[in-house]
């Protein structure tokens, strides 16, 4: 009886190996030959699933997003999850997350010179933004009460900070142990939450309807 092969699982295995190869040696060193060798497959086997190295890297990025999404789902089952715990899932605080983040940083270095990668990056950014927005809306009960402008500013600030922290950690891992990363994110979201609360309090109130000259009608909040 022929062996049944789980092709999706095999694609994920190759993509996961590509993450590790990129993290260890950079984008240029992640050749199909090396990825195949590290995965324990022949180059022909890898070529059966992916036409180019770029296709492997794109699959790896999609796998990374899926893994983050799965971790977030596991950590957001409570009605009001802890935001810091959710955001920690996106930080390079352990080997698995470090490899994912190193891939992300290496990918950024290739985006400007390739139109296809630019399109992929735009899609990744939208998905990344969706994940962060879900975290904020689930964790902070006041989130829907803030103006769209305030929510957008907070969301962009959180993403920018996490991206910068990720890049700093990948560039100099010894300077950013897990506890330091988490503490910096704690400080950042605390300041942003305080700022957003003040911005909401400072927003001008909606004008009340004036009574008509005849005195009829009521004012509305």
C-alpha positions in Angstrom: 0.0 0.0 0.0 1.5 3.4 -1.0 2.5 5.7 1.8 0.1 8.6 2.3 1.9 11.9 2.3 0.5 15.0 4.1 1.6 17.6 1.5 0.6 20.6 3.6 2.5 19.3 6.6 5.6 18.8 4.4 5.3 22.3 3.0 5.1 23.6 6.5 8.2 21.6 7.5 10.2 23.0 4.6 9.0 26.6 5.4 9.9 26.1 9.1 13.4 25.0 8.2 13.7 28.0 5.9 12.9 30.2 9.0 15.7 28.7 10.9 18.2 28.9 8.0 17.4 32.6 7.4 17.7 33.3 11.2 21.1 31.6 11.3 22.7 32.8 8.1 20.6 35.6 6.6 18.5 35.8 3.4 21.3 35.3 0.9 22.5 32.1 2.6 19.1 30.5 2.5 19.5 28.7 -0.8 17.2 25.9 -1.9 20.2 23.5 -1.6 20.8 24.5 2.0 17.2 24.5 3.0 16.8 21.0 1.5 19.8 19.7 3.3 18.7 21.1 6.6 15.2 19.6 6.1 16.6 16.2 5.2 15.2 16.3 1.7 16.6 16.4 -1.8 16.6 19.6 -3.8 14.2 17.8 -6.2 11.8 17.1 -3.3 11.8 20.8 -2.3 11.4 21.9 -5.9 8.3 19.7 -6.1 6.7 22.0 -3.5 8.3 25.4 -4.3 9.4 26.8 -7.6 11.9 29.4 -6.1 13.5 30.3 -2.9 11.3 33.4 -2.8 8.2 31.0 -2.7 9.7 29.2 0.3 10.3 32.4 2.2 6.8 33.6 1.4 5.4 30.3 2.7 7.5 30.7 5.8 6.1 34.2 6.5 2.6 32.9 6.1 3.4 30.1 8.5 4.8 32.6 11.0 1.6 34.6 10.9 -0.5 31.5 11.4 1.6 30.4 14.3 1.3 33.8 16.0 -2.5 33.8 15.4 -2.8 30.3 16.9 -0.8 31.4 20.0 -2.9 34.5 20.4 -6.1 32.4 20.2 -4.8 30.2 23.0 -4.0 33.2 25.1 -7.2 35.2 24.5 -9.8 32.7 25.6 -10.8 34.7 28.6 -13.3 37.5 28.2 -10.6 40.2 29.1 -7.1 38.8 28.3 -4.0 40.5 29.5 -2.6 42.7 26.8 1.0 42.3 27.8 0.7 38.6 27.7 -0.8 38.8 24.2 1.9 41.2 22.9 4.6 39.0 24.4 3.5 36.3 21.9 4.9 38.5 19.1 8.3 39.2 20.8 11.5 37.2 20.3 11.5 36.1 23.9 12.4 32.4 23.1 14.1 30.4 20.4 10.9 29.8 18.4 9.8 33.4 18.4 13.4 34.7 17.8 13.6 32.6 14.6 10.2 34.0 13.4 11.3 37.5 14.1 14.7 37.1 12.4 12.9 35.9 9.3 10.7 38.9 9.4 13.6 41.3 9.7 15.5 39.6 6.9 12.5 39.8 4.7 12.2 43.6 5.2 15.7 43.9 3.8 14.6 42.4 0.5 11.3 44.3 0.0 12.4 47.5 -1.6 14.0 45.8 -4.6 11.2 43.4 -5.5 7.7 44.3 -6.6 6.2 40.9 -5.7 7.7 41.1 -2.2 6.3 44.6 -1.8 2.8 43.2 -2.5 3.4 40.4 0.0 4.7 42.9 2.5 1.5 45.0 2.1 -0.6 41.9 2.8 1.5 40.9 5.8 1.3 44.4 7.2 -2.5 44.3 7.0 -2.6 40.9 8.7 -0.2 42.0 11.3 -2.3 45.1 12.0 -5.4 43.0 12.3 -3.7 40.8 14.9 -2.6 43.8 17.0 -6.0 45.5 16.7 -7.7 42.3 17.9 -5.3 42.2 21.0 -6.1 45.8 21.9 -9.9 45.6 21.4 -10.1 42.4 23.5 -7.8 43.6 26.3 -8.9 47.2 26.8 -12.7 47.7 27.5 -12.4 51.4 26.7 -11.0 50.7 23.2 -14.4 51.1 21.4 -15.1 54.4 23.2 -12.0 56.1 21.9 -12.2 58.0 18.6 -11.1 56.4 15.4 -8.1 58.7 15.3 -7.0 57.9 18.8 -7.4 54.1 18.2 -5.4 54.5 15.0 -2.6 56.4 16.7 -2.4 53.8 19.5 -2.4 50.9 17.1 0.3 52.4 14.9 2.4 53.3 18.0 2.2 49.8 19.4 3.1 48.2 16.0 6.0 50.6 15.5 7.4 50.0 19.0 7.1 46.2 18.7 8.8 46.3 15.3 11.6 48.4 16.6 12.1 46.2 19.6 12.1 43.1 17.5 14.7 44.6 15.1 16.9 45.6 18.1 16.7 42.2 19.6 17.5 40.4 16.4 20.5 42.7 15.8 21.8 42.4 19.4 20.1 39.5 21.2 22.3 39.7 24.3 21.2 43.3 25.0 17.6 42.3 25.0 16.8 39.4 27.3 13.1 38.4 27.4 12.4 40.2 30.7 13.8 43.5 29.4 11.7 43.2 26.2 8.5 42.6 28.3 9.2 45.4 30.7 9.7 47.9 27.8 6.4 46.8 26.2 4.7 47.1 29.6 6.0 50.7 29.9 5.0 51.6 26.3 1.4 50.3 26.6 0.9 51.9 30.0 1.9 55.3 28.6 -0.2 54.9 25.5 -3.2 53.9 27.5 -2.8 57.0 29.7 -2.3 59.2 26.7 -5.4 57.8 25.0 -7.5 58.3 28.1 -6.4 62.0 28.3 -7.0 62.5 24.5 -10.5 61.1 24.9 -11.2 63.4 27.9 -9.9 66.4 26.1 -12.0 65.8 23.0 -14.7 68.5 22.6 -18.2 67.4 23.5 -20.8 67.2 20.8 -22.9 70.4 20.6 -26.3 70.2 22.2 -29.4 71.0 20.2 -30.8 74.4 21.1 -34.4 74.7 21.9 -36.6 76.3 19.2 -37.7 79.9 19.5 -41.1 78.7 20.5 -39.7 76.7 23.4 -40.8 73.4 22.0 -38.6 70.3 21.7 -35.8 69.0 24.0 -32.1 69.2 24.0 -30.1 66.1 23.0 -26.9 64.9 24.5 
